[in-house]
């Protein structure tokens, strides 16, 4: 036993190892997959990213090539640094710094040594780069903006982030993805489909040639061109008006829901986010906390709707037959309500108002009274209120518009549950929520929602979801943009309101803005605490509101 | 001189052939695992394979010298070698250089020398000398104690130098002691401790206690001739319990974090997915990558210098401790089995030759050499295949490293020398 013990142990171990090897290498070994084989280099071929045109077929966004010098620090051999630095037009100090930085990152993974070569530099370098081991040139496709406006609408592209890759297996490191605006919303159309080339590598990591004569290669598919609804001239004019102002202009074509312009003040030149100084510019933009140009105020800022909201209050009152077009409510400069005799001031100048003059003079008392009557009708406050709130929401307020922007805000149209929670021990009623009647209090809207509301008024009872896409080459736009959203208020009532709205410009609060020859219907507004200055298409200071539709167009 | 020449012819050419095959294979694989795009020049000392080639030339020269030296030299001077090597080992505390946390290197020029590799030889010689001594009686507790001391002193020093992996190698000499007649109980205890430790860590103290009590009871029930059965049964059971508790204590309080992790990985103890994820980036990474590389080799391998994972340097230390993964990938199942069979035949050949030695010193030394080679082979390949815990010791003759190649060469050539003299009278 003692004699054989060692022999047995050695033999048993040996057999154990052989079984284990058999398991690993023969039994559990996976079949060959070209995608997983490191000996085959997988090179993605990137198709042309789709162009973006405006509604008048003006080319807004196209592509431009750009060349980066890449480095694999581990492969860099002794090179003539002087000559190399001269070629790249950098100093030796910069050169050493870049080498140090890239080496610290990784010796084996390629990093960008110098980004965005000029075309002339590329021409010279392309021939000589072979001399410098460890360096090579990589072509990239950059976006080219043929316009200086609409940065917030167009968005921008950038390299995919880690989370992009995790969410969508299509992407791999270094790919370009839309990060904002149309570039993001219509990424799937714009990007096309990248192709794959399989290249056989040898032991020394050199490419020998295409694998299997290219039979396994996948061709790339070019991205689709897009036409967007923006009118770039209008957009440009809007941005000019908004220069150095904080605010937003939204113009929607009511009969289609197409967004003609979406101006966010202040805007920035989309070309800032392309090219060598991209990150510097980006951080400058993001640091600007006063104007925050990267934030699209047309979509993201919420504020009390103010007087334009009276249109809806009036419409609902008419529809609920609380008033008719001839009902008269008198105003003595303020609206006194409640046991404690609270008062809501009114700037209409007093007097007796019917619905037309109430709108044209923006009479607070009038709308406070009809709101109170609407909510208190038959005494069932909670039910009435919910019905009211639901109708308000049917104008696209207080919810996501479900448009084709990647960003947006819901705004706020409270329902009865909200007030039940707000006043748990207290029976709330019309007077508690009276501020709603003039678009203040808990009511919050975004500029695009307000513009959309007006487009529903202009259409007299329906709206198309506002959208930015007009045409996708080779595909139709989403069904939801071709579908009417109906509001349950009769056309007759809309017509009555419209008379009021047009009087705004003839005799009411907006008469200074009347433009002879164009019949404008609109409503100005200022939410409390905000300075009231009116202007067509314009907001001269923050937070003043103006909505209108002339025969066709609607502005806020 | 005439006698010397005759002796040369009597060298065991099977061992020598296997040795040359393994060393050659080693250089080839180090080349494969370390080049990245440059021209191959075997004499370039800036490359790992160039260095290994130089080491192999030095090793062969030293082997010639070892074989040329008179056979009695090794036996006579073995105690001096032993004490000398202990002193050198101790001097590491003063002049040593720390590499990867282990204080086990002497910097000599641009090379580092690892004395613990050479201590394996001197301990083998010392053990052989002591056992083969006329006055040594392995049944005597005092002599046993002395023998254990010979083995334990270097183990303790090396553990203090934070090179636990190397110290474990010396435990293989118990196989030799067993062959030479120490009590069966020692071997039983060692295996018992290993099994109990695994049971304790994997399951619980209770499980290991139940199993050990049951086994002991069965043993004493079946064993007829034994006095004080019940007393012995309780004593053994108590020992088992103490072993379990001791294991738990050692694991929780003495082992360092990385050592604990190696054991956790080996026994699959970690259940926290977050920690497992973290391990996958550190210690599990090596293991997973080496298993992947081996697995990707398939039946026939990807071909020499065509291993894609080897080329991409996926497995860290793939030229040293993990070199077997390179073999697995490029040579496949067939090549790996070939290497395993080469080692097995080498060890079995040494064992066979040891058995037929007339001289006791030669026999014990042969056993020791076989034991040392075996434990390296077992732990290294077991680790790469994910069967044994991660213990960083080299694969003899193949892994990159001057000290280990030269030391293993000396270890082997001394045996070749002793074996070549088996017919001569001493």
Interface residues (C-beta under 8 A of the other chain):
Chain A: X2 X3 X5 X6 X7 X9 X10 X11 X13 X14 X16 X17 X18 X20 X21 X22 X24 X25 X26 X28 X29 X30 X37 X38 X39 X74 X75 X108 X203 X204 X205 X206
Chain B: X35 X36 X37 X38 X175 X178 X179 X181 X291 X294 X295 X296 X297 X298 X299 X302 X305 X306 X308 X309 X311 X312 X313 X328 X332 X333 X336 X337 X340 X341 X343 X344 X347 X348 X351 X355 X367 X370 X371 X374 X377 X378 X381 X382 X385 X386 X387
